[in-house]
């Protein structure tokens, strides 16, 4: 295959921005040179930024395509393709699709369809239907009775890269405030006040019966399988100490500064939501991602529920935190998440790495994706 040459670009490297030219072929970056080129076949990027393809570790965006309306289940291959199209158009070239395992009232509309969905992701990728590179991420709700059984069924899947150990029991972690819990779940599920109180009581009972044994069993399964594990919504130093003792490497969405600092001190990478940055704060009333970034406590950003927020947050974060330049912010959405889950062949613009690239124009505080290459192939 002939070389693809991109010139007149502001190339965002690991520690600097270089006006120059990039050459790629056979899906790999072959050269990065300062200055323009006179080669006639080169594509002029008009001074736009050229950044590595974004790496997304935690998005539940796929669920909305699988169940677009209450009582509606969409064709899983079609749902994956629709999700993938938005992912790629947002500049994300590697995505860990988060699948919930463990049955409870909140997941009843999706139920046990997650294995079918996982198969659809793998099949669609193998058949060349997808633009981005897709892997799996299990979100394991430890209070659910069947979470260990459900998780175990995925452990032989080579696409599985991450397991998050979660506990959304009301009154702790993400939802210390019961008022916030009621606001979130009643708005999401449409329960009456009486139904909400019964639901809260049921969640407390499930937690008391299942959480601790399931937590221990999940960590043991992941240790035996060599799967990277993340803790979720750490709120206290005690939560983080438990995670460190179990070999966790990633703290997802810590809810307090104290928890984020303890995670950092314990050697865990700290992941926060890109929507938190874009909105200027947490929708749950928890700690601000911008505040953590200013304190040097932020390692990874995730789009969570809005795919485009990942790119958006990376470009606006330097405007909020003076000590963070654009190369620093781009690492939060590229090389840092890639390294956290052992994907060492991507996440940076450097010779020999995958040619996952995004052409971006930035104006009026909102970036525009102009082109996307995944493994050297133009996909958007």
C-alpha positions as CSV (number, residue, x, y, z in Angstrom):
1,X,0.0,0.0,0.0
2,X,1.3,3.5,-0.7
3,X,2.2,5.8,2.1
4,X,-0.3,8.3,3.4
5,X,1.3,11.7,4.1
6,X,-0.4,14.4,6.2
7,X,1.3,17.8,6.2
8,X,0.8,21.3,7.4
9,X,-0.5,19.9,10.8
10,X,0.1,21.0,14.4
11,X,1.1,17.5,15.6
12,X,0.4,16.9,19.3
13,X,3.3,14.7,20.6
14,X,3.7,13.4,24.1
15,X,5.3,16.7,25.4
16,X,5.0,19.3,22.7
17,X,3.2,20.5,19.6
18,X,5.2,20.4,16.4
19,X,4.2,22.0,13.1
20,X,5.0,19.3,10.6
21,X,4.3,16.2,8.5
22,X,3.4,12.6,9.4
23,X,3.8,9.6,7.2
24,X,1.9,6.3,7.8
25,X,1.6,3.0,5.9
26,X,0.3,-0.5,6.6
27,X,-1.5,0.9,9.7
28,X,1.6,2.1,11.4
29,X,3.2,5.6,11.9
30,X,6.4,5.6,9.9
31,X,7.8,9.1,10.4
32,X,7.0,12.4,12.1
33,X,9.0,15.4,10.7
34,X,9.1,19.1,11.5
35,X,8.0,21.4,8.7
36,X,5.9,20.9,5.6
37,X,6.7,18.6,2.6
38,X,6.8,19.2,-1.1
39,X,5.4,15.8,-2.0
40,X,2.5,16.4,-4.3
41,X,0.4,13.5,-2.9
42,X,0.5,14.8,0.7
43,X,-2.8,15.9,2.3
44,X,-2.7,19.5,3.6
45,X,-4.4,19.7,7.0
46,X,-4.6,23.4,6.9
47,X,-2.9,24.0,10.2
48,X,-5.3,21.8,12.1
49,X,-4.3,19.8,15.2
50,X,-3.3,16.2,14.6
51,X,-3.7,14.1,17.8
52,X,-3.6,10.4,18.6
53,X,-6.9,8.6,18.4
54,X,-8.8,8.8,21.7
55,X,-8.9,5.7,24.0
56,X,-12.2,5.3,25.9
57,X,-12.2,3.0,29.0
58,X,-15.7,3.4,30.4
59,X,-18.8,4.2,28.3
60,X,-22.3,2.9,28.8
61,X,-23.4,4.8,25.7
62,X,-24.1,1.5,23.9
63,X,-27.1,0.7,26.2
64,X,-29.1,3.6,24.7
65,X,-28.8,2.0,21.2
66,X,-29.8,-1.5,22.5
67,X,-32.9,-0.2,24.4
68,X,-33.8,3.1,22.7
69,X,-37.2,3.2,24.3
70,X,-38.9,1.4,27.3
71,X,-39.9,-2.0,26.1
72,X,-37.9,-1.7,22.8
73,X,-35.0,-4.0,22.1
74,X,-32.9,-3.2,19.0
75,X,-31.1,-5.6,16.7
76,X,-27.7,-6.0,18.5
77,X,-25.5,-5.7,15.4
78,X,-27.4,-2.6,14.3
79,X,-27.1,-1.2,17.8
80,X,-23.4,-1.8,17.9
81,X,-22.9,-0.2,14.4
82,X,-24.9,2.9,15.5
83,X,-22.9,3.3,18.7
84,X,-19.6,2.7,16.7
85,X,-20.5,5.4,14.2
86,X,-20.9,8.0,16.9
87,X,-17.8,6.8,18.8
88,X,-15.6,7.2,15.7
89,X,-17.1,10.5,14.7
90,X,-16.1,11.8,18.2
91,X,-12.5,10.9,17.5
92,X,-12.5,7.7,19.6
93,X,-10.5,5.0,17.9
94,X,-10.3,2.5,20.8
95,X,-13.3,1.9,23.0
96,X,-14.0,-0.5,25.9
97,X,-17.7,-1.0,25.7
98,X,-19.1,-1.2,29.3
99,X,-21.6,-4.1,29.8
100,X,-23.5,-4.4,33.1
101,X,-23.5,-7.9,34.7
102,X,-25.6,-8.9,37.7
103,X,-29.4,-8.7,37.5
104,X,-31.5,-6.3,39.6
105,X,-34.5,-4.1,39.1
106,X,-32.6,-1.3,37.4
107,X,-31.2,-3.6,34.7
108,X,-34.3,-5.7,34.1
109,X,-35.0,-4.2,30.6
110,X,-31.6,-5.4,29.4
111,X,-31.5,-8.5,31.6
112,X,-29.2,-11.3,30.4
113,X,-28.8,-9.9,26.9
114,X,-25.3,-8.7,27.7
115,X,-23.6,-11.9,26.5
116,X,-25.6,-11.5,23.2
117,X,-24.4,-7.9,23.0
118,X,-20.8,-8.9,23.7
119,X,-21.0,-11.5,20.9
120,X,-22.4,-8.8,18.6
121,X,-19.5,-6.5,19.3
122,X,-17.0,-9.3,18.5
123,X,-18.8,-10.4,15.4
124,X,-19.3,-6.9,14.0
125,X,-15.6,-6.2,14.4
126,X,-14.6,-9.5,12.8
127,X,-16.8,-8.8,9.9
128,X,-15.4,-5.4,9.2
129,X,-18.5,-3.5,10.2
130,X,-16.8,-1.2,12.7
131,X,-14.7,1.9,12.5
132,X,-13.1,1.9,15.9
133,X,-11.3,-0.9,17.8
134,X,-13.7,-2.4,20.3
135,X,-12.9,-4.3,23.6
136,X,-15.1,-5.3,26.5
137,X,-15.4,-3.8,30.0
138,X,-17.6,-5.5,32.6
139,X,-19.4,-3.3,35.2
140,X,-20.0,-5.7,38.1
141,X,-22.7,-4.7,40.6
142,X,-21.5,-6.6,43.7
143,X,-24.9,-6.6,45.5
144,X,-26.6,-8.5,42.7
145,X,-27.1,-12.2,43.5
146,X,-25.9,-13.5,40.1
147,X,-23.0,-11.1,39.4
148,X,-20.2,-13.7,39.9
149,X,-21.9,-16.3,37.7
150,X,-22.6,-13.7,35.0
151,X,-19.0,-12.3,35.1
152,X,-17.4,-15.7,35.0
153,X,-19.1,-16.5,31.7
154,X,-17.1,-13.6,30.1
155,X,-13.7,-14.4,31.4
156,X,-12.6,-16.5,28.4
157,X,-13.5,-13.7,26.0
158,X,-10.2,-12.3,24.6
159,X,-11.8,-8.9,24.1
160,X,-12.2,-8.4,27.8
161,X,-9.8,-5.8,29.1
162,X,-11.3,-4.4,32.3
163,X,-13.6,-5.3,35.1
164,X,-15.1,-2.6,37.4
165,X,-16.3,-3.6,40.8
166,X,-19.3,-1.4,41.6
167,X,-21.7,-0.8,44.5
168,X,-24.5,1.6,43.9
169,X,-26.3,0.9,47.1
170,X,-28.1,4.1,48.3
171,X,-26.4,6.0,51.1
172,X,-22.8,5.5,50.1
173,X,-20.1,6.0,47.4
174,X,-21.7,7.8,44.5
175,X,-25.0,8.4,46.3
176,X,-24.2,9.4,49.9
177,X,-27.2,11.7,49.6
178,X,-30.4,9.7,49.5
179,X,-32.1,12.8,48.0
180,X,-29.7,12.7,45.1
181,X,-30.3,9.0,44.8
182,X,-34.1,9.5,44.7
183,X,-33.8,12.3,42.1
184,X,-31.5,10.2,39.8
185,X,-33.4,6.9,39.9
186,X,-37.0,8.3,40.0
187,X,-36.1,10.4,37.0
188,X,-34.4,7.4,35.2
189,X,-36.9,4.6,36.0
190,X,-40.1,6.5,36.8
191,X,-40.9,5.1,40.2
192,X,-43.5,6.5,42.6
193,X,-42.4,7.7,46.0
194,X,-43.6,4.4,47.6
195,X,-41.9,2.3,44.9
196,X,-38.7,4.3,45.5
197,X,-38.7,3.6,49.2
198,X,-39.3,-0.1,48.6
199,X,-36.5,-0.1,46.1
200,X,-34.1,1.5,48.5
201,X,-35.0,-1.1,51.2
202,X,-34.5,-3.9,48.7
203,X,-31.0,-2.6,47.7
204,X,-30.0,-2.4,51.3
205,X,-31.0,-6.0,51.9
206,X,-29.2,-7.2,48.7
207,X,-26.1,-5.4,49.8
208,X,-26.1,-6.9,53.2
209,X,-26.6,-10.4,51.8
210,X,-24.3,-10.4,48.8
211,X,-21.8,-7.5,48.5
212,X,-18.9,-8.8,50.5
213,X,-18.8,-12.4,49.3
214,X,-19.3,-11.3,45.7
215,X,-16.6,-8.7,46.0
216,X,-14.1,-11.3,47.2
217,X,-15.1,-13.8,44.5
218,X,-14.8,-11.2,41.7
219,X,-11.3,-10.1,42.7
220,X,-10.2,-13.8,42.9
221,X,-11.7,-14.5,39.4
222,X,-9.9,-11.5,37.9
223,X,-6.6,-12.4,39.6
224,X,-6.7,-15.9,38.2
225,X,-7.6,-14.5,34.7
226,X,-5.1,-11.7,34.7
227,X,-7.8,-9.1,34.1
228,X,-7.2,-5.4,35.0
229,X,-9.6,-4.4,37.8
230,X,-11.0,-0.9,38.6
231,X,-12.7,0.2,41.8
232,X,-15.7,2.5,41.3
233,X,-16.9,5.6,43.1
234,X,-14.4,5.5,45.9
235,X,-15.5,8.0,48.5
236,X,-13.2,7.4,51.5
237,X,-9.6,6.5,52.2
238,X,-10.9,3.2,53.5
239,X,-12.5,2.4,50.2
240,X,-9.2,3.1,48.4
241,X,-7.2,1.0,51.0
242,X,-9.5,-1.9,50.2
243,X,-8.9,-1.4,46.5
244,X,-5.1,-1.2,46.9
245,X,-5.1,-4.4,49.0
246,X,-6.9,-6.2,46.2
247,X,-4.6,-5.2,43.5
248,X,-6.8,-2.6,41.8
249,X,-5.0,-0.4,39.3
250,X,-7.6,2.2,38.4
251,X,-9.9,4.3,40.6
252,X,-13.0,5.2,38.5
253,X,-14.9,8.4,39.5
254,X,-13.7,8.9,43.1
255,X,-16.3,11.1,44.7
256,X,-14.1,13.2,47.1
257,X,-10.7,14.8,47.0
258,X,-9.6,12.6,49.9
259,X,-10.3,9.5,48.0
260,X,-8.6,10.8,44.8
261,X,-5.5,11.7,46.8
262,X,-5.4,8.3,48.6
263,X,-5.8,6.6,45.2
264,X,-2.9,8.6,43.7
265,X,-0.7,8.0,46.8
266,X,-1.6,4.3,46.5
267,X,-0.4,4.0,42.9
268,X,-3.8,3.9,41.3
269,X,-4.6,5.8,38.2
270,X,-7.5,8.2,38.8
271,X,-10.3,8.3,36.2
272,X,-12.9,11.0,36.0
273,X,-15.8,11.8,33.7
274,X,-15.2,14.1,30.8
275,X,-18.8,15.4,31.2
276,X,-17.8,16.6,34.6
277,X,-15.1,18.8,32.9
278,X,-17.4,20.1,30.2
279,X,-20.2,20.9,32.6
280,X,-17.9,22.4,35.2
281,X,-18.9,19.9,37.9
282,X,-20.5,16.6,38.8
283,X,-24.2,15.9,38.1
284,X,-24.3,13.9,41.3
285,X,-22.9,16.7,43.4
286,X,-19.5,15.0,43.9
287,X,-16.0,16.4,43.5
288,X,-15.1,18.4,40.4
289,X,-12.8,16.8,37.8
290,X,-11.3,20.3,37.2
291,X,-10.4,20.6,40.8
292,X,-8.7,17.2,40.8
293,X,-6.8,18.2,37.7
294,X,-5.6,21.4,39.3
295,X,-4.3,19.4,42.3
296,X,-2.5,17.0,40.1
297,X,-4.8,14.1,40.9
298,X,-6.3,13.3,37.4
299,X,-4.8,10.7,35.1
300,X,-7.6,9.5,32.8
301,X,-10.8,11.0,31.4
302,X,-13.8,9.0,30.2
303,X,-16.7,10.1,28.1
304,X,-19.1,8.0,30.3
305,X,-22.4,8.9,28.8
306,X,-21.6,11.5,26.0
307,X,-19.0,10.2,23.5
308,X,-18.0,13.7,22.2
309,X,-17.3,14.9,25.7
310,X,-13.9,13.1,25.7
311,X,-12.5,15.3,23.0
312,X,-14.3,18.4,24.2
313,X,-12.9,18.1,27.7
314,X,-9.4,17.6,26.5
315,X,-9.5,20.8,24.5
316,X,-11.1,23.0,27.2
317,X,-9.3,21.7,30.2
318,X,-6.1,23.8,29.6
319,X,-8.4,26.9,29.8
320,X,-9.5,25.9,33.3
321,X,-6.1,24.8,34.6
322,X,-3.1,27.0,33.7
323,X,-0.6,24.3,34.5
324,X,-2.0,21.9,32.0
325,X,-1.1,22.3,28.4
326,X,-2.8,20.7,25.4
327,X,-0.3,17.8,25.2
328,X,-0.9,17.1,29.0
329,X,-4.7,17.1,28.4
330,X,-4.4,14.9,25.3
331,X,-2.5,12.3,27.4
332,X,-5.5,12.0,29.7
333,X,-7.6,10.7,26.8
334,X,-4.9,8.7,24.8
335,X,-1.7,7.3,26.2
336,X,-2.8,7.2,29.9
337,X,-5.9,5.1,29.4
338,X,-4.1,2.9,26.9
339,X,-1.3,2.1,29.3
340,X,-3.8,1.5,32.2
341,X,-5.2,-1.5,30.4
342,X,-2.0,-2.7,28.7
343,X,-2.6,-1.4,25.2
344,X,1.0,-0.4,24.6
345,X,0.7,-0.1,20.8
346,X,-1.4,3.1,20.6
347,X,-2.2,6.3,22.4
348,X,0.7,8.4,21.2
349,X,2.0,9.8,17.9
350,X,5.4,8.1,17.6
351,X,7.1,6.0,15.0
352,X,6.1,2.3,15.1
353,X,2.8,2.8,16.9
354,X,-0.7,2.2,15.4
355,X,-1.7,5.0,13.1
356,X,-4.8,6.0,15.1
357,X,-5.1,9.7,14.4
358,X,-7.6,12.5,14.6
359,X,-7.6,15.8,12.7
360,X,-9.1,18.5,14.9
361,X,-10.0,22.2,14.4
362,X,-10.6,24.1,17.6
363,X,-12.6,27.4,17.7
364,X,-15.1,29.0,20.1
365,X,-14.4,26.4,22.8
366,X,-15.8,23.5,20.9
367,X,-13.5,21.2,18.8
368,X,-14.5,19.9,15.4
369,X,-13.4,16.5,14.2
370,X,-12.3,16.9,10.6
371,X,-11.0,13.4,9.9
372,X,-10.3,10.1,11.7
373,X,-7.9,7.3,10.9
374,X,-8.0,4.0,12.7
375,X,-5.1,1.6,12.1
376,X,-4.2,3.8,9.1
377,X,-7.6,3.6,7.5
378,X,-9.7,6.7,7.1
379,X,-13.0,6.0,9.0
380,X,-14.5,9.4,9.4
